[in-house]
Amino acid sequence: MTLVSPSLTEPELLARALRHLTPVLDLLTDLGARFQDAGHELALVGGPVRDAFLGRTSPDLDFTTSATPEQIEAALAGWAEQTWDIGREFGTIGARRQGTTVEVTTYRADAYDPDSRKPVVAFGDNLEDDLVRRDFTVNAMALRLPELVFADPHHGLGDLAQGVLTTPHTAEVSFSDDPLRMMRAARFTAQLGLTVDDDVRGAMTDMAGRLSIVSAERVRDELSRLLLGADPRAGLELMVDTGLADVVLPELPALQLEIDEHHRHKDVYQHSLTVLEQAIALEDEPGTEGVDAVVGPDLVLRLVALLHDIGKPATRRFEKGGGVSFHHHEIVGAKLARSRLRALRYDKETIKAVTRLIELHLRFHGYGGGEWTDSAVRRYVTDAGPLLGHLHRLTRSDSTTRNRRKAERLARTYDDLEARIARLRSQEELSAVRPELNGNEIAEVLGISPGPVLGRAYKHLLGIRLDQGPIGQEAAAEELRRWWAEQPEAGSSGTEQERQL
């Protein structure tokens, strides 16, 4: 894939990149002049330079300098509206001016101890030595400030033009310095459409196990960025092919189930990647509004699309007559996903959403040809809750059959389900279904105190509400008394109830 036209000369490409940097050009030259006046070198480096050539906008600006952290702070004083030194240990001082975030880092070289999760930092004294320690040549380009002189000692612009990902130093040395760079290679494959060269691929394959020394949080962040890229399938396939996935997400390569000679089931690995692609295609454009909108790129949708079938290897059974079954793989898969996402230090809300969607992803298949009652449709909506939009897209994307008639039939059936949901929503407040008596009213009707019995009564009325729709408070109270008369606790005092339970 050609990302930068190789037919243009370097001066022409640089002129185009500078035009793209026009909104921040005054800031760049102003900051460069401050450092120059203080006797220090300063250069824009890494992602912002690469992205300028690609016509992309980087959210932050990264700089490298000959100044020490203390000298950086002195140069920023009076220029920045705010500064922070959370990265001082690594030579980095952050600052903000007029809504733009900048990070300025002393020339340095990182290295990992074979048994350590933390990089060892050594400060350098020149730009060339700093660039050779960068992860890839496309990130080893710099723009010296304030003169705007382009520095590209490792031919990163040529690699960018060819769409090739290679390293300034040997790949083995680069990945030994920071094993996370192997994950970054997969991420750039997904984000930028780059293809790793043979040396990079070979080193990733040979050194994949070294990724285990990197903290789970850093690995998680790279995986998330990969999934949110334009083509996550390409990055994931690189991870699986090189063995990185065996370390980071072993459930993914485990989906490569051996297919028997009669092809009695799909390739679950390829199916999952296709579901991911189809789910991405169903994401809404930025700015889309609506109760079930899922604006892309959406991490929860992409995670669940990738992981929804990870319970299949553990539940596969060959049945008499030639069939293959995966009974309860949604339950097993939810447990596996919860364990893996926790190990990767994902936040609780993301884990909860992904596992709930995996649990629900087969629910639609009980719909048949549309035989569900209104009660069943209400339960489908309330069980999904705020994740209904995600469930819609996951269920639709989970159809990867090559049988066109079957695919069209499934799509029509889901269209019917969504139409029924819309109709019921117009009649009822489905997104906030509650019993028609609240907790205090239930306690008053039954003469009981708060506790487990009240919880059971509430749950019973909720079931009635889902099954029958709105029936009115009077009818709800009547149903509650009927239910209560059948309970063993009826007639006991609240204190006696709690003692019994």
C-alpha positions as CSV (number, residue, x, y, z in Angstrom):
1,M,0.0,0.0,0.0
2,T,1.5,3.4,-1.0
3,L,0.9,6.0,1.7
4,V,3.0,8.8,0.3
5,S,3.4,9.3,-3.4
6,P,7.0,8.2,-4.3
7,S,6.8,10.3,-7.5
8,L,7.2,13.5,-5.5
9,T,10.6,14.8,-4.6
10,E,11.6,15.2,-0.9
11,P,11.3,19.0,-1.1
12,E,7.8,18.7,-2.6
13,L,6.8,16.2,0.1
14,L,8.3,18.5,2.8
15,A,6.5,21.5,1.4
16,R,3.2,19.6,1.5
17,A,3.8,18.4,5.1
18,L,4.6,22.0,6.2
19,R,1.3,23.1,4.7
20,H,-0.4,20.5,6.8
21,L,1.3,21.9,9.9
22,T,0.3,25.5,9.1
23,P,-2.2,25.7,12.1
24,V,0.7,25.0,14.5
25,L,3.6,26.4,12.5
26,D,3.8,29.7,14.5
27,L,3.8,27.6,17.7
28,L,6.6,25.4,16.4
29,T,8.9,28.2,15.4
30,D,8.2,30.3,18.5
31,L,9.0,27.3,20.8
32,G,12.1,26.5,18.7
33,A,13.3,30.1,19.0
34,R,13.0,30.0,22.8
35,F,15.1,26.8,23.0
36,Q,17.6,28.2,20.5
37,D,18.0,31.4,22.5
38,A,18.6,29.4,25.6
39,G,21.4,27.5,23.8
40,H,19.5,24.2,23.2
41,E,18.5,22.2,20.2
42,L,14.8,21.4,19.6
43,A,13.1,19.2,17.0
44,L,9.6,18.0,16.3
45,V,9.9,14.3,16.1
46,G,8.0,11.0,15.6
47,G,4.3,10.7,15.1
48,P,3.5,14.4,14.3
49,V,6.2,14.4,11.6
50,R,5.0,11.1,10.1
51,D,1.4,12.2,10.2
52,A,2.2,15.5,8.5
53,F,3.5,13.6,5.5
54,L,0.3,11.4,5.6
55,G,-2.0,14.4,5.8
56,R,-3.1,13.3,9.3
57,T,-3.4,15.5,12.3
58,S,-1.7,14.4,15.6
59,P,-3.5,15.3,18.7
60,D,-0.3,16.2,20.6
61,L,3.1,17.5,19.5
62,D,6.3,15.6,20.5
63,F,9.7,17.2,20.7
64,T,13.2,16.1,21.4
65,T,15.9,18.4,22.8
66,S,19.5,18.6,24.0
67,A,18.1,20.3,27.2
68,T,17.8,18.5,30.5
69,P,14.4,18.3,32.2
70,E,15.3,21.2,34.4
71,Q,16.4,23.3,31.4
72,I,13.2,22.3,29.5
73,E,11.1,23.6,32.4
74,A,13.1,26.9,32.4
75,A,12.6,27.3,28.6
76,L,8.9,26.7,29.0
77,A,8.5,29.1,31.8
78,G,6.4,32.1,30.7
79,W,5.6,30.4,27.4
80,A,3.4,27.5,28.6
81,E,0.1,28.1,30.3
82,Q,0.5,24.9,32.2
83,T,3.4,22.4,32.7
84,W,3.7,19.0,34.3
85,D,6.6,16.7,35.1
86,I,5.0,13.3,35.4
87,G,7.5,11.9,32.9
88,R,10.6,13.5,34.4
89,E,12.1,10.1,35.1
90,F,12.1,9.5,31.4
91,G,13.3,13.0,30.6
92,T,9.8,14.3,29.6
93,I,8.1,17.5,30.5
94,G,4.6,18.2,29.3
95,A,3.0,21.6,28.6
96,R,-0.1,23.2,27.2
97,R,-0.5,26.4,25.3
98,Q,-3.6,27.8,23.6
99,G,-5.3,24.4,23.7
100,T,-2.3,22.5,22.2
101,T,-0.5,19.8,24.3
102,V,3.3,19.4,23.8
103,E,5.7,17.0,25.3
104,V,9.4,17.8,25.3
105,T,11.9,15.0,26.0
106,T,15.7,15.0,26.4
107,Y,17.7,13.1,23.8
108,R,17.7,9.6,25.2
109,A,18.2,5.8,24.6
110,D,15.9,3.2,26.2
111,A,16.9,-0.3,27.1
112,Y,15.2,-3.2,29.0
113,D,16.9,-5.4,31.5
114,P,16.0,-9.0,30.4
115,D,14.0,-9.6,33.6
116,S,12.6,-6.1,34.1
117,R,9.3,-4.5,33.0
118,K,10.7,-1.0,33.2
119,P,12.9,0.7,30.7
120,V,16.4,1.9,31.7
121,V,16.9,5.5,30.6
122,A,20.2,7.0,29.3
123,F,20.2,10.6,28.2
124,G,22.0,11.5,24.9
125,D,23.5,14.6,23.5
126,N,22.6,14.7,19.8
127,L,19.6,14.2,17.5
128,E,21.1,11.4,15.4
129,D,21.7,9.1,18.4
130,D,18.2,9.9,19.6
131,L,16.6,8.9,16.2
132,V,18.4,5.6,15.9
133,R,16.8,4.5,19.2
134,R,13.3,5.1,17.8
135,D,11.0,2.2,17.2
136,F,10.6,2.4,13.4
137,T,12.1,4.4,10.6
138,V,8.8,6.1,9.8
139,N,9.0,7.5,13.4
140,A,12.7,8.4,13.2
141,M,12.1,11.5,11.1
142,A,12.5,15.0,12.7
143,L,12.0,18.6,11.9
144,R,14.7,20.8,13.4
145,L,13.4,24.0,14.9
146,P,13.1,26.9,14.4
147,E,14.8,26.5,11.0
148,L,12.3,23.8,9.8
149,V,15.2,21.6,8.5
150,F,14.1,18.0,7.8
151,A,16.2,15.2,9.3
152,D,15.8,11.7,8.0
153,P,19.0,9.7,8.5
154,H,17.2,6.3,8.3
155,H,15.2,6.9,5.1
156,G,11.8,6.8,6.9
157,L,10.2,8.9,4.3
158,G,11.1,6.4,1.6
159,D,9.7,3.6,3.8
160,L,6.5,5.5,4.3
161,A,6.2,6.0,0.6
162,Q,6.6,2.2,0.1
163,G,4.3,1.4,3.0
164,V,7.0,-0.6,4.7
165,L,7.7,-0.9,8.4
166,T,11.3,-1.4,9.3
167,T,13.6,-0.4,12.2
168,P,16.5,2.2,12.3
169,H,18.7,-0.4,14.1
170,T,18.4,-4.1,13.6
171,A,14.9,-5.4,14.5
172,E,16.4,-7.6,17.2
173,V,18.1,-4.7,19.0
174,S,15.0,-2.5,18.6
175,F,12.7,-5.1,20.1
176,S,15.2,-6.0,22.8
177,D,15.3,-2.4,23.9
178,D,11.5,-2.3,24.2
179,P,9.5,-5.5,23.4
180,L,6.3,-3.5,23.2
181,R,7.5,-2.3,19.9
182,M,6.4,-5.7,18.5
183,M,2.8,-4.8,19.5
184,R,3.3,-1.4,18.0
185,A,4.3,-3.0,14.7
186,A,0.9,-4.8,14.6
187,R,-0.8,-1.6,15.6
188,F,0.8,0.4,12.8
189,T,-0.3,-2.3,10.4
190,A,-3.9,-1.8,11.5
191,Q,-3.8,2.0,11.8
192,L,-1.7,3.0,8.8
193,G,-1.8,0.1,6.4
194,L,1.9,-0.5,6.7
195,T,3.5,-4.0,6.0
196,V,6.3,-5.2,8.1
197,D,9.5,-6.2,6.3
198,D,10.9,-9.7,6.5
199,D,13.5,-8.7,9.2
200,V,10.8,-7.2,11.4
201,R,8.5,-10.2,11.0
202,G,11.3,-12.7,11.7
203,A,12.3,-10.8,14.9
204,M,8.7,-10.6,16.1
205,T,8.4,-14.4,15.6
206,D,11.6,-15.2,17.3
207,M,11.1,-12.7,20.2
208,A,7.4,-12.9,20.8
209,G,7.9,-14.4,24.3
210,R,9.8,-11.4,25.4
211,L,6.6,-9.4,25.3
212,S,5.7,-11.1,28.6
213,I,8.0,-8.8,30.5
214,V,6.0,-5.7,29.5
215,S,3.3,-4.5,31.9
216,A,-0.3,-5.5,31.1
217,E,-1.4,-1.8,31.0
218,R,1.1,-1.0,28.2
219,V,0.1,-4.1,26.2
220,R,-3.6,-3.3,26.7
221,D,-3.2,0.3,25.4
222,E,-1.5,-1.0,22.2
223,L,-4.1,-3.7,21.7
224,S,-6.9,-1.1,22.1
225,R,-5.3,1.3,19.6
226,L,-4.9,-1.6,17.2
227,L,-8.6,-2.5,17.5
228,L,-9.6,1.1,17.0
229,G,-7.5,1.3,13.8
230,A,-8.8,1.4,10.2
231,D,-8.0,-2.3,9.6
232,P,-7.7,-4.2,12.9
233,R,-7.9,-7.5,11.0
234,A,-4.5,-7.0,9.4
235,G,-2.9,-6.2,12.8
236,L,-4.5,-9.2,14.5
237,E,-3.5,-11.6,11.8
238,L,0.1,-10.3,12.2
239,M,-0.1,-11.0,15.9
240,V,-1.4,-14.5,15.4
241,D,1.1,-15.3,12.6
242,T,4.1,-14.2,14.6
243,G,3.0,-15.6,18.0
244,L,2.4,-12.3,19.7
245,A,-1.2,-13.3,20.2
246,D,-0.1,-16.5,22.1
247,V,1.3,-14.1,24.7
248,V,-1.3,-11.3,24.7
249,L,-4.6,-12.9,23.6
250,P,-4.2,-16.7,23.4
251,E,-7.9,-17.2,23.0
252,L,-7.6,-15.8,19.5
253,P,-5.2,-18.3,18.0
254,A,-7.1,-21.0,19.9
255,L,-10.0,-20.4,17.6
256,Q,-8.1,-22.0,14.7
257,L,-9.9,-25.2,15.3
258,E,-9.0,-28.2,13.1
259,I,-11.6,-28.5,10.5
260,D,-12.6,-32.1,9.7
261,E,-12.6,-33.5,6.2
262,H,-16.3,-33.1,5.9
263,H,-16.2,-29.4,6.8
264,R,-18.9,-29.8,9.4
265,H,-18.3,-26.4,10.9
266,K,-16.8,-23.0,10.0
267,D,-13.3,-21.8,10.7
268,V,-14.1,-20.0,13.9
269,Y,-10.9,-17.8,13.7
270,Q,-11.7,-16.5,10.2
271,H,-15.4,-16.2,11.2
272,S,-14.5,-14.0,14.1
273,L,-12.3,-11.7,12.1
274,T,-15.1,-11.4,9.5
275,V,-17.6,-10.6,12.2
276,L,-15.2,-7.9,13.5
277,E,-15.0,-6.4,10.0
278,Q,-18.8,-6.5,9.6
279,A,-19.4,-5.0,13.0
280,I,-17.1,-2.1,12.1
281,A,-19.0,-1.5,8.9
282,L,-22.2,-1.1,11.0
283,E,-20.7,1.6,13.3
284,D,-22.4,5.0,13.1
285,E,-20.6,8.1,11.8
286,P,-19.4,10.7,14.3
287,G,-22.2,13.0,15.2
288,T,-24.9,10.4,14.9
289,E,-27.5,10.6,17.6
290,G,-30.2,8.1,18.8
291,V,-31.0,5.8,21.6
292,D,-29.2,2.8,19.9
293,A,-26.5,4.7,18.1
294,V,-23.0,3.2,18.3
295,V,-20.5,5.8,17.0
296,G,-17.3,4.4,15.6
297,P,-14.7,3.5,16.4
298,D,-16.2,1.7,19.4
299,L,-13.9,-0.4,21.5
300,V,-16.6,-2.4,23.2
301,L,-18.2,-3.4,19.9
302,R,-14.9,-4.4,18.4
303,L,-13.8,-6.4,21.4
304,V,-17.0,-8.4,21.6
305,A,-17.1,-9.0,17.9
306,L,-13.6,-10.5,18.1
307,L,-14.2,-12.5,21.3
308,H,-17.8,-13.5,21.0
309,D,-17.0,-17.1,20.1
310,I,-13.9,-17.8,22.3
311,G,-15.9,-20.3,24.2
312,K,-16.3,-22.6,21.2
313,P,-13.0,-24.6,21.5
314,A,-13.8,-25.7,25.0
315,T,-17.4,-26.7,24.1
316,R,-17.0,-28.3,20.7
317,R,-18.6,-31.7,20.5
318,F,-19.0,-34.0,17.4
319,E,-22.5,-35.3,17.4
320,K,-23.9,-38.6,15.9
321,G,-24.9,-38.0,12.4
322,G,-22.1,-35.7,11.5
323,G,-23.1,-32.5,13.3
324,V,-20.9,-30.3,15.5
325,S,-22.3,-28.6,18.6
326,F,-21.0,-25.8,20.9
327,H,-23.5,-25.9,23.7
328,H,-23.4,-23.0,26.2
329,H,-20.3,-21.5,24.4
330,E,-21.7,-18.1,25.2
331,I,-21.5,-18.7,28.9
332,V,-18.1,-20.3,28.8
333,G,-16.9,-17.5,26.4
334,A,-18.1,-14.7,28.8
335,K,-16.1,-16.3,31.6
336,L,-13.0,-16.6,29.4
337,A,-13.4,-13.0,28.2
338,R,-13.8,-11.7,31.7
339,S,-10.6,-13.5,32.8
340,R,-8.6,-12.2,29.8
341,L,-9.8,-8.6,30.0
342,R,-9.0,-8.5,33.7
343,A,-5.5,-9.8,33.0
344,L,-5.1,-7.0,30.5
345,R,-6.3,-4.5,33.1
346,Y,-9.3,-3.3,31.2
347,D,-11.7,-1.2,33.3
348,K,-14.7,-2.7,35.0
349,E,-17.3,-1.1,32.7
350,T,-15.6,-2.3,29.5
351,I,-15.3,-5.9,31.0
352,K,-19.0,-5.8,32.2
353,A,-20.2,-4.6,28.8
354,V,-18.2,-7.1,26.7
355,T,-19.1,-10.1,28.8
356,R,-22.8,-9.3,28.9
357,L,-22.9,-9.0,25.2
358,I,-21.2,-12.3,24.8
359,E,-23.8,-13.9,27.1
360,L,-26.6,-12.4,24.9
361,H,-25.2,-12.9,21.5
362,L,-27.2,-16.0,20.7
363,R,-30.5,-14.7,22.2
364,F,-31.8,-13.6,18.8
365,H,-31.7,-17.1,17.4
366,G,-34.6,-18.1,19.6
367,Y,-36.7,-15.6,17.7
368,G,-37.3,-18.1,14.9
369,G,-39.4,-16.5,12.3
370,G,-40.8,-13.9,14.6
371,E,-42.7,-16.0,17.0
372,W,-41.6,-14.1,20.1
373,T,-44.3,-12.7,22.3
374,D,-44.3,-9.0,23.2
375,S,-43.1,-10.2,26.6
376,A,-40.0,-11.9,25.1
377,V,-39.3,-8.7,23.1
378,R,-39.5,-6.6,26.2
379,R,-37.0,-9.0,28.0
380,Y,-34.6,-8.8,25.0
381,V,-34.6,-5.0,25.4
382,T,-34.3,-4.9,29.1
383,D,-31.7,-7.6,29.3
384,A,-29.5,-5.7,26.9
385,G,-30.2,-2.4,28.6
386,P,-28.0,0.4,27.3
387,L,-26.1,-2.1,25.2
388,L,-29.0,-2.8,22.9
389,G,-27.4,-0.9,20.0
390,H,-24.2,-2.9,20.4
391,L,-26.3,-6.1,20.5
392,H,-28.1,-5.1,17.3
393,R,-24.8,-4.7,15.5
394,L,-23.2,-7.8,17.0
395,T,-26.1,-10.0,16.0
396,R,-26.3,-8.7,12.5
397,S,-22.5,-9.0,11.9
398,D,-22.5,-12.6,13.3
399,S,-24.1,-13.8,10.1
400,T,-21.2,-14.8,7.8
401,T,-23.0,-17.5,5.8
402,R,-22.3,-17.6,2.1
403,N,-25.8,-18.7,1.5
404,R,-27.4,-15.6,0.1
405,R,-31.0,-16.6,0.8
406,K,-30.2,-17.5,4.3
407,A,-28.4,-14.3,4.9
408,E,-31.3,-12.3,3.5
409,R,-33.8,-14.2,5.6
410,L,-31.8,-13.6,8.8
411,A,-31.5,-9.9,8.0
412,R,-35.3,-9.6,7.3
413,T,-36.1,-11.4,10.6
414,Y,-33.9,-9.0,12.5
415,D,-35.5,-6.1,10.7
416,D,-38.8,-7.4,12.0
417,L,-37.4,-7.7,15.6
418,E,-36.2,-4.1,15.5
419,A,-39.5,-2.9,14.1
420,R,-41.3,-4.6,17.0
421,I,-39.0,-3.0,19.5
422,A,-39.7,0.4,17.9
423,R,-43.4,-0.2,18.1
424,L,-43.3,-1.3,21.7
425,R,-41.1,1.7,22.5
426,S,-43.7,4.0,21.1
427,Q,-46.2,2.5,23.4
428,E,-44.1,2.0,26.5
429,E,-41.0,3.3,28.1
430,L,-39.0,0.2,27.4
431,S,-35.6,1.7,28.3
432,A,-36.9,2.3,31.9
433,V,-39.2,-0.6,32.5
434,R,-40.0,-0.7,36.3
435,P,-42.7,-2.4,38.4
436,E,-45.7,-0.2,38.7
437,L,-45.2,-0.1,42.5
438,N,-41.9,1.1,43.9
439,G,-40.1,-0.4,46.9
440,N,-41.9,1.8,49.5
441,E,-45.3,1.1,47.9
442,I,-44.6,-2.7,47.9
443,A,-43.6,-2.5,51.6
444,E,-46.8,-0.6,52.4
445,V,-49.1,-3.0,50.5
446,L,-47.6,-6.1,52.1
447,G,-46.8,-4.6,55.5
448,I,-43.2,-5.7,55.4
449,S,-39.8,-4.1,56.1
450,P,-36.9,-3.6,53.6
451,G,-35.0,-6.9,53.1
452,P,-34.7,-9.9,50.9
453,V,-38.4,-10.5,50.8
454,L,-39.1,-7.0,49.5
455,G,-36.5,-7.7,46.8
456,R,-38.3,-10.9,45.8
457,A,-41.6,-9.0,45.6
458,Y,-40.1,-6.3,43.5
459,K,-38.6,-8.9,41.1
460,H,-42.0,-10.6,40.8
461,L,-43.7,-7.4,39.9
462,L,-41.0,-6.7,37.3
463,G,-41.7,-10.0,35.7
464,I,-45.4,-9.2,35.5
465,R,-44.6,-5.8,34.0
466,L,-42.4,-7.5,31.3
467,D,-44.9,-10.3,30.6
468,Q,-48.1,-8.2,30.5
469,G,-47.0,-4.7,29.9
470,P,-48.6,-1.8,31.9
471,I,-51.5,-3.0,34.0
472,G,-52.0,-0.1,36.3
473,Q,-51.1,0.3,40.0
474,E,-54.3,-1.1,41.3
475,A,-54.0,-4.3,39.3
476,A,-50.3,-4.5,40.3
477,A,-51.2,-4.3,44.0
478,E,-53.8,-7.0,43.6
479,E,-51.3,-9.3,41.9
480,L,-48.8,-8.5,44.6
481,R,-51.3,-9.6,47.3
482,R,-52.1,-12.8,45.4
483,W,-48.4,-13.6,45.2
484,W,-47.8,-12.8,48.8
485,A,-50.6,-15.1,49.9
486,E,-48.6,-18.0,48.4
487,Q,-45.4,-17.2,50.2
488,P,-44.4,-19.0,53.5
489,E,-43.4,-15.7,55.1
490,A,-47.0,-14.3,54.8
491,G,-48.3,-13.2,58.1
492,S,-44.8,-13.0,59.7
493,S,-43.5,-9.7,61.0
494,G,-40.6,-8.0,59.2
495,T,-38.2,-8.9,62.1
496,E,-39.3,-12.6,62.0
497,Q,-38.8,-12.7,58.2
498,E,-35.3,-11.4,58.5
499,R,-34.5,-14.0,61.2
500,Q,-35.8,-16.8,59.1
501,L,-33.7,-15.7,56.1
